[in-house]
Amino acid sequence: MKQTVTIETENVAILQLLRNLAAMSLVKFVPETPSQDDLLLARLNEVYSREDSSLDPSLMMAQIEAIGEENW
């Protein structure tokens, strides 16, 4: 009976190895699909490549006056 358990254990190990190899080969050959974060970042980069993202100078001065002198 020990021999049967050993053979079954070896078969399970071989099947796990084959499954892992198959999964690795799929990862290598299937193109990665972009995540939602990647899509959002790409869209933001596209928008900010055309649009200025700096603050209006008067708004920036109002913000500085509201905060006051503060050391970080």
C-alpha positions as CSV (number, residue, x, y, z in Angstrom):
1,M,0.0,0.0,0.0
2,K,2.9,2.4,0.6
3,Q,4.0,1.9,-2.9
4,T,0.6,3.0,-4.3
5,V,0.7,6.1,-2.1
6,T,4.2,6.9,-3.3
7,I,3.2,6.4,-7.0
8,E,0.1,8.6,-6.5
9,T,2.2,11.3,-4.8
10,E,4.7,11.2,-7.7
11,N,1.9,11.4,-10.2
12,V,0.4,14.4,-8.4
13,A,3.8,16.1,-8.4
14,I,4.2,15.5,-12.1
15,L,0.8,16.8,-12.8
16,Q,1.5,19.9,-10.8
17,L,4.7,20.5,-12.6
18,L,3.0,20.1,-16.0
19,R,0.2,22.5,-14.9
20,N,2.8,25.1,-13.8
21,L,4.7,24.7,-17.1
22,A,1.5,25.1,-19.1
23,A,0.5,28.2,-17.1
24,M,4.0,29.8,-17.5
25,S,3.9,29.2,-21.3
26,L,0.5,30.8,-21.5
27,V,1.7,33.9,-19.6
28,K,4.6,34.1,-22.0
29,F,2.6,34.0,-25.2
30,V,-0.7,35.6,-24.3
31,P,-0.5,39.4,-24.5
32,E,-1.1,41.1,-21.2
33,T,-4.2,43.2,-21.0
34,P,-3.9,46.6,-19.4
35,S,-5.4,47.1,-16.0
36,Q,-8.0,49.8,-15.2
37,D,-5.2,51.8,-13.6
38,D,-3.1,51.6,-16.7
39,L,-6.0,52.7,-18.9
40,L,-6.7,55.6,-16.6
41,L,-3.1,56.7,-16.5
42,A,-2.8,56.5,-20.3
43,R,-5.9,58.7,-20.6
44,L,-4.7,61.2,-18.1
45,N,-1.3,61.4,-19.8
46,E,-3.1,62.0,-23.1
47,V,-5.2,64.8,-21.7
48,Y,-2.3,66.5,-19.9
49,S,-0.1,66.3,-23.0
50,R,-2.5,68.8,-24.5
51,E,-3.8,70.8,-21.5
52,D,-2.0,73.0,-19.0
53,S,-2.4,71.7,-15.5
54,S,-0.8,74.6,-13.6
55,L,-2.9,76.7,-11.2
56,D,-4.0,80.2,-12.2
57,P,-1.6,82.7,-10.7
58,S,-4.3,84.6,-8.8
59,L,-5.7,81.3,-7.4
60,M,-2.2,80.3,-6.3
61,M,-1.7,83.6,-4.5
62,A,-5.0,83.2,-2.7
63,Q,-4.0,79.7,-1.7
64,I,-0.7,80.9,-0.4
65,E,-2.3,83.7,1.6
66,A,-4.9,81.3,3.1
67,I,-2.2,78.9,4.2
68,G,0.3,81.5,5.5
69,E,3.9,81.0,6.2
70,E,4.3,77.3,7.2
71,N,7.5,75.3,7.2
72,W,7.2,71.7,6.1
